Amino acid sequence: MKPLATKGITLMEMVVIIVVVGLAIPALMTSWANVAWKSGRSEALADANFFTQELMEAIKSKSFDERSAAPYTNSNNLGADSGESSANNATFDDIDDFIGATDPWVTTPAPKYIRFANISYVFLNSTNSWQSCPLPVTCGNITNCTNCNECCYKSVTVGVSRQDNFTSNATLTTIIAAN
């Protein structure tokens, strides 16, 4: 009579399998955790970039200044003007009204995100570098763009960060010219 062939695993084989799987699981879990963390950071950065672009587009849709044509003599105050509320972006009619805004749509586009806008007068100096203009600024007719009183530009920087520092800050800067 032939002995019956046994099918199955021996106790020793089972112990080896458990040890190998036990060593592999922590490495796999660490790898999966890193992938999930990086994916979350990528999504948070994409959200921050979207919120930055959203506010920049809202700012660019406004007029250059309170006045509709040069000379812009009302240029010594940047921020919300009389009749406008920093707590209500619906009252903003020119780009510098976003400075110091407290409207939640401007400052808090989503939970954990903080958004801000910085706007300043700048001019293109003789070495073709943007330089800040000290206030007050009286912008005249544009003739040669070599000093603050001739050529009116505003530098607009929008930034978004997360309160938990989960991702790096997103910033976007542009230069807007007077009409």
C-alpha positions in Angstrom: 0.0 0.0 0.0 1.1 3.5 -0.9 1.3 6.1 1.8 -1.2 8.9 1.4 0.3 12.2 0.2 -0.3 14.9 2.7 -1.3 18.3 1.5 -0.8 21.4 3.7 1.8 23.3 5.4 4.0 22.2 8.2 4.2 24.1 11.5 7.7 25.2 10.5 6.6 26.6 7.2 3.7 28.5 8.9 6.1 30.1 11.4 8.4 31.2 8.5 5.4 32.8 6.7 4.3 34.6 9.8 7.8 36.0 10.4 8.2 37.2 6.8 4.8 38.8 6.7 5.4 40.3 10.1 8.6 41.9 8.8 7.0 43.1 5.5 3.9 44.8 7.0 5.6 47.7 8.8 7.6 48.6 5.7 4.5 48.5 3.6 2.5 50.5 6.1 5.3 53.2 6.3 5.3 53.4 2.5 1.5 53.7 2.3 1.5 56.4 5.0 4.2 58.4 3.2 2.1 58.2 0.0 -1.0 59.3 1.8 0.8 62.2 3.5 2.4 63.4 0.2 -1.0 63.1 -1.5 -2.6 65.3 1.2 0.2 67.9 0.9 -0.2 68.0 -2.8 -3.9 68.6 -2.5 -3.4 71.3 0.2 -0.9 73.1 -2.1 -3.3 72.8 -5.1 -6.0 74.3 -2.9 -3.7 77.1 -1.7 -2.8 77.9 -5.3 -6.4 78.0 -6.3 -7.3 80.4 -3.4 -4.4 82.6 -4.4 -5.5 82.8 -8.0 -9.1 83.4 -7.0 -8.3 86.5 -4.9 -5.8 87.8 -7.5 -8.5 87.6 -10.2 -11.0 89.4 -7.9 -8.4 92.2 -7.3 -7.6 92.5 -11.0 -11.3 92.9 -11.8 -11.3 96.2 -9.9 -10.2 99.7 -11.0 -6.6 100.8 -10.6 -7.6 103.7 -8.3 -10.6 105.5 -6.8 -10.3 108.1 -9.5 -10.9 107.0 -13.1 -8.1 108.9 -14.8 -4.7 110.5 -14.0 -3.7 112.4 -12.1 -4.4 110.0 -9.2 -4.1 112.6 -6.4 -6.0 110.5 -3.9 -3.1 108.1 -3.7 -1.8 108.8 -0.2 -4.1 106.3 1.4 -4.0 102.7 0.4 -6.8 100.5 1.7 -10.6 100.9 2.0 -11.7 104.4 1.2 -14.6 106.3 2.7 -17.9 104.6 2.1 -16.2 101.2 1.9 -15.9 98.7 4.6 -12.9 96.4 5.1 -15.3 93.8 6.4 -17.4 93.8 3.2 -15.5 93.1 -0.1 -18.7 94.0 -2.1 -17.9 97.6 -1.3 -14.4 97.4 -2.8 -14.1 99.3 -6.1 -10.4 99.6 -6.6 -7.5 97.2 -6.1 -5.9 98.7 -3.0 -9.2 98.3 -1.1 -8.1 94.7 -0.4 -5.3 95.9 2.0 -6.2 95.1 5.5 -9.5 93.4 4.5 -11.3 91.6 7.3 -14.1 90.1 5.1 -14.0 86.3 5.7 -14.3 85.7 1.9 -11.0 87.5 1.5 -9.2 86.3 4.7 -10.5 82.7 5.2 -11.4 81.0 1.9 -11.7 77.6 3.6 -11.1 76.1 7.1 -7.4 76.3 8.1 -6.5 78.6 5.2 -5.5 82.3 5.7 -5.3 84.7 2.8 -4.0 88.2 2.5 -3.2 90.9 -0.1 -0.4 93.4 -0.1 -0.6 96.3 -2.6 2.0 99.1 -3.0 2.9 101.7 -5.6 6.0 100.8 -7.6 8.0 102.3 -10.5 10.5 100.9 -12.9 13.8 102.5 -12.2 16.6 103.2 -14.7 18.1 99.7 -14.2 14.7 98.1 -15.1 14.0 97.0 -11.5 10.8 97.5 -9.7 11.2 99.8 -6.7 8.6 100.9 -4.1 7.3 104.4 -4.0 7.1 106.1 -0.6 3.6 107.5 0.2 2.1 109.9 -0.6 2.1 109.4 -4.3 0.7 111.8 -6.8 0.6 110.0 -10.2 0.7 112.4 -13.1 0.5 111.8 -16.8 2.7 108.9 -17.9 5.7 110.2 -19.9 8.9 108.4 -19.0 8.3 105.9 -16.1 11.5 106.8 -14.2 10.0 108.0 -11.0 7.0 107.8 -8.7 5.4 111.0 -10.0 5.4 109.9 -13.6 4.4 106.3 -14.0 1.8 104.7 -11.9 2.0 101.0 -11.2 0.8 98.9 -8.3 2.4 95.7 -7.2 -0.1 93.2 -6.0 1.0 90.2 -3.9 -1.6 87.7 -2.8 -0.6 85.0 -0.3 -2.3 81.9 1.2 -1.0 79.8 4.1 -2.4 77.1 6.3 -2.7 77.5 10.0 -1.3 74.0 10.6 1.7 74.6 8.3 0.7 71.4 6.4 2.0 72.9 3.2 4.2 75.8 2.2 2.7 79.2 1.5 1.5 80.0 -1.9 2.1 83.5 -3.2 1.4 85.3 -6.5 2.6 88.7 -7.5 1.7 90.9 -10.5 2.2 94.5 -11.6 -0.9 96.5 -12.6 -0.6 99.7 -14.6 -2.8 102.8 -14.4 -5.3 103.1 -17.3 
